[in-house]
Each structure stands twice: as structure tokens, then as C-alpha cells.
Amino acid sequence: MTVQTHSHVPHDLCMAARQGLLPALGSGWLAGFGNMLAKELGEWFRTRRWLSQFLIWTTIINGFIAFLLFGLPALASIMPETQSAQEDLFAGFPPEIGAVMMYFSIVVMTGTMGVIVLAQDEVIQEKQSGTAAWILSKPAARLAFILTKLLSNTIGMLVFIVVLPGLVTLGEIFLATHQVVPLVPFLAGIGVILLTLFFYLSLTILGGVLFDSRGPVLGIVFGVMFGCSILKNFFLQISYVLPTSMEGVALSVVLGMPLPAMLVSQVISTAVLSILFVLVALWRFQHIEL
């Protein structure tokens, strides 16, 4: 069979066949999910992005942890008056626990900002460039388009912002203190941190669906982030609803301490709100014109 003998074969299909590409057929609300997910994960793991992300986050997170565990003690041997600095930063905890506490705090603060910056263009750029309309003109579902954005970025931030720096942190703690942090409680604490980052990721994706420019998205998401840290000092009740103290939850999980009702409510509310953001984004994206 040739193109000449079957002139009804579409030109783009002929070109795709010559390049060794096959059309993705399918129907339903997850049509095209596999292809789009492979494309999104490829942007994380099949380009040099993985190397840059690894270097950025290990430098920021583990560089600071290394300074606390190795730099401050060395400085204290030269300048004894700085000896209390590490104890103050670690809030009186021994170094191995203090380092875990600082790891959670740094990941929540810098990781949240990183997630917002990395995800701000996930939907907006593809709407502005027309890529979203082109992709969805194929056998690809709108729900799958949003879900692959969420899943690929969740995997990327889990690997590069949370897990790899976390494992390096455990190595730093062992080298500095010769103490081993229990792995299972530490992974449970990582789960709490991941929930925090997913809250802001889902809110950012929702903003990208609702707005056509980055300004409103960044304003709202950063407003929630910084608003939480400020308003909790004046309205304690906000900590029952928004993720204002998730690093404290993670540390309590690692230490095996019981969580007060406020923190339990905070974890549940963060999970519920994240799911709500995803559902609203999926619903709205079904009804917007691209």
C-alpha cells in the first residue's frame, strides 16, 4: 500500500508514518493520558533539567544543612562566642534531630516557592502558545491534560526537592553525629512535606486554568503562602484550615509525638483543599475555550 494508491490518507498521517510515529487512538476521559504523561515526565528526566534541578536543590537545602552541622562547630572552635548559635537554631534539640527539623523547614519554605515558580507556566504557557489547543485537537482528553501536569510535577518535586535532598541530609547527619535517623518515620515526615507542596502545586495549576496571565496566579498563590505565615500570628484559627505548620507536623511524626487537634485538622484540611483545587481545575478546564 502506498500513498499514491490511497490518496485519501491524510497528509499529517503520512508524515508521521515516515518519521516512525504512530497516532494515539483512544476515547474517554483519559484519552491520551499515557502519551502526555510520557511527554511531561520526559521534560523532567530526559533533558538536562534533572541535573539542574538536582544541583539547585541539593545546593540550597544540603548546603545550609552542611553549614549548620559542620560550619558552625568549626566556627565555634575559632570563635567560642558563636557556640550557642547551633543550639539556638536547633531549638535545643540534639544535632541529629535539629538537622531534620531544619531540613523540613527549609524544604517547606524554599520548596514551596520553587513549586510555584516551576508550575506557573504549566497551563498558561500552553494556552498562550496554542499548544494546548493543538494537543486537544487530537484524541486527547482535557482531564488527562491537567492530570498529567499534576502527576509529572508531583513526581518531579518528590524526587528532586524532597527525596534526594532528604537522603543527602541523612548522610550529612550520620557523618556529623554518627547517629542514624530512623528511615520509616523520616519517610512519613517526607509524606507530610509532600502534601504541603502538592497543596501549592494544585493551587498553582488551578490558577493557570482560571487565568490567562502569570500575574494573578503568582499574586494569589504567593499571597496564600506568605499570608499563612503572617496571619497565623494574629489568627490562630487559620492553622486549623491552612498549611501553616506542616514542618512541625513532619517533625512530630519523626519523633513519634502525638499531634494536637489543630495539627490533625491542618493535615486533613490541606489534603481536602488540595483535592478540591484539582477537582475545580478539572471541571473548569472542561468548559474553557482554548
DRENLUM-137973 format. One record per residue: x, y, z of N, C-alpha, C, O, CB in turn; residue in one letter. Coordinates in steps of 0.05 Angstrom, whole numbers, plus 5000, padded with zeros to 4 digits. Glycine has a CB too. Example, Ala and Ser with C-alpha at 12.3 -4.5 7.8 and 13.67 -1.06 7.14 Angstrom:
526448865156524649105156526449345156528549345169522649115181A 525749555142527349795143525850015157526850235161528249885114S 
//
This chain:
501749765000500050005000501850255000503750265016498150005025M 501250444983502750684982500850924984498450894982504350704955T 502051154988500451394990499051444963496851544962502151634998V 500451374941499351424914496751264910494851364898501351364893Q 496751014919494450834914492250894934489950804930495250544916T 492751044955490751114975490951414980491851505001491050955002H 489951574961490251864963488651984985488952214993489551994937S 486751814997485151925018486551935045485552045065482551765021H 488951815047490451815072491352105078492552225061492951625070V 490752205102491452485109494452525107496152355112490552545138P 495152775099497952845096499552825122501752725122498253125084H 498352925145499852905171500352625179502452565192498353055193D 498452435172498952155179501252035163502751875174496351995175L 501352115138503552025121506252125132508151975134503252115092C 506352385139508752495150509552355176511852305181508552795154M 507552305193508152165219509151885214510951795228505552155236A 508051745193509051475188511951485178513451305186507251345166A 512651675162515351695153517351745175519651665174515651925132R 516451885197518151935219518051725241519251755262517352205232Q 516651505235516451285254514551345277514751215298519151235265G 512651525273510751595294508051465288507351425265510351895296L 506751385309504151255307502051435321502651545342504050975319L 499651465309497651625322496651495348496451255349495351685304P 496051655368494951555393491951555391490651765392495951725418A 490851315388487951285386486851245414488151135432487251055367L 484351315417483051265443480751455447480451655433485151295466G 479251395467476951565473476551555503477851395517474451485458S 474751725513474251725542475651945555477152105543475151465554G 475151965582476152195596479152185602480352385610474752225622W 480551955597483451935600484851885573487051785572484151715619L 483451945551484751905525487352065523487452305529482751995503A 489451935514491952065510493652095535495752215535491552325498G 492651985558494052025583496851915582498752055591492451885606F 497251675572499951555571501951715556504151765565499751275560G 501151805532502951965515503652235527505952315527501652005487N 501552365538502052625550503752595576505452765581499452765557M 503352385592504952345616507852295608509652395621503852125633L 508252125588511052075579512352335570514752375575510951865556A 510852505556512052755547512752935571514853055571510052905528K 510852955590511353125614513753015631515353175640508853145631E 513852755635516052645651518652665636520752695648515452345657L 518452655609520952685593522152965597524652985596520352645564G 520553165602521653435607523153445633524953605637519353645607E 522453265652523853255677526353075676528453145687521953155699W 526152855663528152645665529652585639531752445641526852395675F 528852675616530252615591531652865580532652855557528352505571R 531753075595533253315587535153375610535253235630531353555581T 536653585606538553665627537253795651538553875670540653845616R 534553815649533153935672533553785698533753905719530153955665R 533753515696534153355720536753425734536853435759534153055714W 538853485718541453555730541253825743542253865766543653545709L 540054015729539954285741538254285766538954415786538754485721S 535954145766534254135790535753995813535454085836531653985783Q 537153785807538653645828540753825841540953835865539953395817F 542253965824544354145834543154385850544154455871546054245811L 540954495840539754725853538754655881539454795900537354825836I 537354435883536054365909538054255929537754305953533754175905W 539954095920541953995939543754225948544654225971543553765926T 544254415931545954645939544454815960545654885980546654815915T 541954875954540455045973539954905999540555006020537755125960I 538854665998537954526023540354406037540854456061535954306016I 541954236023544054096037546454276042548054216060544953856020N 546754486027548854676033548354806060550254846075549054896011G 545854886065545155006090545454806113546454876135542355126090F 544554566109544754356130547754306136548454276159543354096121I 549454296115552254256119553554476135555254436152553754226092A 552654726130553654956146552954926175554554976193552555216135F 550454836181549654806208551054576223551854606246546654756210L 551554356208552754126221555754136222556954036241551853876207L 557054256202559954256201561154536204563154576217560854136174F 559854736191560955006191560755136219562755256228559455176172G 558455126232558155256258559955136279561255296294555255236267L 560254866282562154756301565054846296566554896314561954456302P 565754856270568454946263568855236270570955316280569054906233A 566755396266566855676272567055716303568455896312564455826261L 565555546318565555566347568355506359569055606380563455376358A 569855336345572555266355574455506352576455526366573655026341S 573755686333575455926329574256156345575756316357575555996299I 571656176345570256396359568356276379566056236373568856586339M 569156226404567456096424564856236429562856106437568956066450P 564756496424562256646429559956556411557656616416562756946427E 560656416389558556326370557656046376555955936361559656336341T 558555936398557955656404554955606408553955386403559455566429Q 553555806418550655776424548955796399546555746400549755976445S 550155886376548555936352547155676343544855686335550356046330A 548655456342547455206333545255116351543155026342549554986331Q 545655136377543555056396541055226393538855126394544555086425E 541455486387539155656383537555586358535155566358539955956382D 539055526336537755456311536355186313534255146301539855446289L 537555006329536354736332534354726355533254506361538554536337F 533754956366531654976387532154786411530254676422528854926375A 534654736417535254566440535354276434536054116451533354616461G 534554196409534653916402537553826397539253996390532953856376F 538153566400540853476392541253516362539253536347541253176400P 543753526353544353596325542853416305541953526285547253576320P 542653156310541352986290538353056287537253036265541652686298E 537053126309534153206307533953486297532153546281532853166335I 535753656307535653936297536053956267534854126254537754096311G 537853796256538253796227535853706212535153816191540653616220A 534453496222531953406210529853636211528453676191530853156224V 529653776233527853996236528454216216526554316203527854106264M 530954276213531754486194531254396165530454566148534654566198M 531654146160531154036133528154076126527554176104531853736131Y 526354006144523554036138522854336135521254406117521853916161F 523954506152523354786150524254906123522855066111524654946173S 526754836115527854946090526254846066525754996048530754866087I 525554586066524054476043521354606041520454676019523754176046V 519954646063517354776062517555056052515955146035516054776090V 519555206061519855486052520855516024519455626007521755636071M 523155406018524355435991522955255971522555325948527255375992T 522155015980520854825962518154935952517454905929520454565975G 516655065970514155175962514555395941513055395920512655295986T 516455565945516955775925517855645898517155735877519155965935M 519555435900520455305876518155175861518055195836522455095883G 516355045875514054915862512355125848511455085825512354765883V 511855355861510255565848511555665823510255695802509755795868I 514155725824515555825801515655615778515255685755518455905808V 516155365785516355155765513655105752513555035728517454905777L 511455125767508855045756507255285745505155235733507254915778A 508255525748506655755740505955755710503855855702508056015746Q 507755645693507355645664506255385653505755365629509955705651D 505755195671504954925661502454935644502254805623504454745685E 500455095651498055125635498055385620497255385596495655105654V 498855605632498655865619500255875594499255965573499556085638I 502755785594504455795571503255635548503455725525507255695577Q 502155405554501055235533498455355522497755315499500554955543E 496955505538494655645528495455875510494355925489492855745551K 497456025519498356265504499656185477499156325457500256425521Q 501155975477502555895453500755735433501555695410504955725460S 498455655443496655495426497255195427495955035414496955585398G 499355115443500054835445497754675457497154455448502554805462T 496454785477494254645490491954585470490954365469493054795514A 491254785454489154745434490054535413488354375404488555015420A 492554545405493554355385493454065397492553885383496454425377W 494354035422494353765434491553665436490953425431495753775462I 489753835445486953745450485353715424483053625425485553935468L 486553805401485253755376485653465367484353365349486253945354S 487553325380488053045375486252875394484652985409491052975380K 486452605392484952445410486152455439487252255449484852145401P 485852685451486852725478484752865495483553065486489552895478A 484352765519482252875536483353115552485653115560481152665555A 481553305558482353535574483053455602484853565614480053735574R 481553255613482153165641484953045642486453095661480052965650L 485652895621488352765621490552985619492652955630488552575597A 489953205604491853415601492553535629494953575635490653645583F 490553595645491153705672492353495690494153565705488553815684I 491353255690492353045708495252985703496752935722490652795706L 496052985678498952925672500653155681502953105690499352885642T 499653405680501253625691501653585721503853625732499753895685K 499453515735499653485764501453245771503153275789496853435776L 501053015758502552775765505552815759507252745776501452535750L 506252915736509052945728510453135747512753085755509353035699S 509153355754510453555772510553455800512453515815508953815771N 508653295808508753165835511152975837512552975856506153015842T 511552815816513752635816516452785815518352725829513652445791I 516552995798518953155797519753285823522053275831518753365775G 517753415836518453545861518953345883520553395901516153735870M 517653115883518252905902521152815900522552785920516352665899L 522052765876524752665872526852875878528752825893525052565843V 526553105866528753305866528653495890530753595899528753455841F 526253565899526053755921525953625948526853735968523653935917I 524853385949524353255975526153015980527653016000521453165977V 526052805963527352555969530352575967531752495986526352335951V 531452665944534352665941535752845962537652755975535052755913L 534853095966535953255988535553126015537253156033534853535988P 533352986019532852846044534952626049535952596072530052736045G 535452466029537452256032540252376037541752266053537452076007L 540852586023543452716028543552826056545652816069543952946008V 541352936066541253026094541752806114543252846133538453156100T 540652566109541152346127544152276127545252206148539452096118L 545452286103548352236102549952446117551852376130549252226073G 549152696114550452916128550252876159552152916174549353186120E 547852806168547452766196549152536207550352556228544452696202I 549352316191551052096200553952166201555352096220550651856182F 554952316181557752396181558352586204560552576215558452536154L 556452756211556952966232556552856260557952936278555153196228A 554652676264553952586291554252296296554152206319551052666297T 554652136274554851846276552251726287552151506299557151756294H 550051876283547351776291545751716266545951856246545951986309Q 544151516267542451436245539551516251538351436271542551126239V 538351676233535551756236533851526226534251436204534952026220V 531951436242530151216233528851286206527651496203527951166254P 529151096187528251156160525251176157524251356143529350946141L 523750986169520850976165519551236176517951356161519650736178V 520051316201518851576210519751806193518151996188519651626239P 522251806183523252026166521652036140520852246131526251996160F 521151796128519551796103516651886109515452006091519551506092L 515651816132512951916139512852216141510952346132511951796166A 515052336152515252626153515452746126514352956120517652706170G 516852606108517052696080514352696067513752876051519052516064I 512652506074509952496063508352746071506852856055508452256073G 508752846095507353086104508353326088506753496080507853136134V 510953336083512153556068511153546039510453756027515153546068I 510953316028509953286000507053375998506353505978510152985991L 505453326018502653426018502653726018500953846004501153316043L 504453856033504554146032505254246005503954435995506754246052T 507254125992508054215965505854165945505354325927510654075956L 504353945948502253885930499954085933498554145913501153595934F 499454175957497454385961498054625944496254725930497354465991F 500554715944501254955928501454895898500855065882503855075938Y 502254645891502254565863499454565852498954685831503554295860L 497554445866494854435856493554705855492054765836493154245874S 494254885874493155155873494355305849492955465837493855305900L 496855265843498155405821496955305794496455465776501155355821T 496555045792495354935767492455045764491655115742495254625768I 491055055786488355175785488455465776486855545759486955155812L 490355615786490655895777491255905747490256085734492856025793G 492955725737493555725709491155665692490955755669495655515703G 489255505702486755445688484955695688483655755668485355195700V 484755825711482856045714483756305700482156455691482356095743L 486456345699487456605688489156555663490156335659489056745710F 489456765648491056745623493756885625495156895605489456865600D 494356995649497057115652498057035679496656945697496857425650S 500757065683502056965707501557145731501657045754505056945702R 501157405727500857595749498857505770499457485794500057855739G 496357455762494357375782495057115796494457075820491557355769P 496156925781496856665792498956695814498556605836497856475770V 501156835807503256875827502257045851503056985873505657015814L 500657245845499657405867497957255887498257285911498057635855G 496257085876494456935894496056715909495756695934492156795878I 497656565895499056335908501156435928501256335951500356155887V 502756635920504656745940503156895962504156895985506556935925F 500857005956499257135977498356935998498456996022496857275965G 497456705989496756496007499156406024498956366048495456255992V 501356366010503756266024504656456046505056376069506056226004M 505156706038506156906058503956986077504457056100507357146044F 501456986068499257056085498956856108498356936131496657076069G 499356606101499256396122501256446144500656436168499656116110C 503756506136505856546156505556796173506456806195508556556142S 504156996162503757246177501157226194501257296217503557486158I 499057136181496457146195496256956218494656996237494257096175L 497856736217497656546239498556666266497856566287499356296233K 500156886264500957016289498757186302498857256325503357196283N 496657246285494557416295491857256298490257316315494157656277F 491557066280489056896280489956606281490356476260487356956255F 490056496305490956226308489156026294490055806286491156156338L 486556096291484655916280485355846251484455636241481856036281Q 486856016238487555956210489255706207489255576186489156196198I 490555636229492255386229490555136229491654916225494155396252S 488055156234486254926232485554856203484754636197483754976248Y 485955056185485055026158487255026137487254866119483055256151V 489255206140491355236120493955126130494455106155491655526112L 495755046112498354916120500355126131502155206116499554776096P 499955206155501755406167504055276184506055416189500155586185T 503755026192505754906210506354616202506854446219504754906239S 506454566176506754286167509554176173509953936176506254266137M 511554356175514254266182514254166211515653976218516354486179E 512554286228512254196256510853926257511553756273510754396272G 508853886239507553626237509553416229509553196241505153646217V 511153476209513053276199515053206221515752966225514553386175A 516053396236517953336258516653176280517852986291519053596270L 514153236286512653086307512352796298512552606314509953206313S 511852756272511652476262514252326265514252096273510752486232V 516452466258519052336261519652266290520752046295521252516250V 518952436308519552396337517452216350517752136373519652656351L 515352146335513251976347511552116368510451986385514551736360G 511352376366509852536385506852546376506352566352510952816389M 505052546395502152576388501652856377502753046387500352516412P 499852866357499253126345496853256359494853116364498653096315L 496953506366494653646377492453666356492953636332495353926387P 490053716365487753726347488153926324487253876302485153796363A 489454156330489854356310491454256287490854306263491154606322M 493554096292495353996271493953766256494353746232497953906283L 492453606270490953396256488953526236488753436214489453216276V 487553726246485653866229487153996205486054006183484154086245S 489554106210491054226189491854036167491654096143493654356200Q 492653796174493353586155490953506138491153496114494653346168V 488753456152486353376138485353586119484653536096484053296158I 485253836129484354066113486154106088485154166067484154316129S 488754086092490654116070490053916048490153976024493554096079T 489653666056489053456037486353506022486253475998488953176050A 484353586038481753636026481753866006480653855985479653686048V 483154086015483354315997484854255972484154355950484654546012L 486954095974488554015950486853865930486853925906490953845958S 485253685941483453525923481353715911480653685887482053305939I 480353905927478354095917479554265894478254315874477354275939L 482054355898483354515877483554355851483054455829486154605886F 484254095853484553925830481853895816481653915792485653655838V 479753845832477153795820476054045806474954035784475153705842L 476454285819475654535806477154585780476054665760475954765825V 479754525781481454565757480454375734480254465711484354515763A 479854125741478853935721476154025709475754015685478653655733L 474454115727471754205718471954455701470754465679469954255742W 473554645710473754895695475054855668474254975648475255105711R 477154685667478554655642476854515621477254545597481154485647F 474854365630472954245612471154445597470054395576471154045626Q 470954685609468954885599470255135587468755315579467054955621H 472855155588474155405576474655365547475055135537476755475591I 474655585532475155585504478155635500479155835509473455785488E 479555465485482355495480482855615453485255655445483855215483L 
//
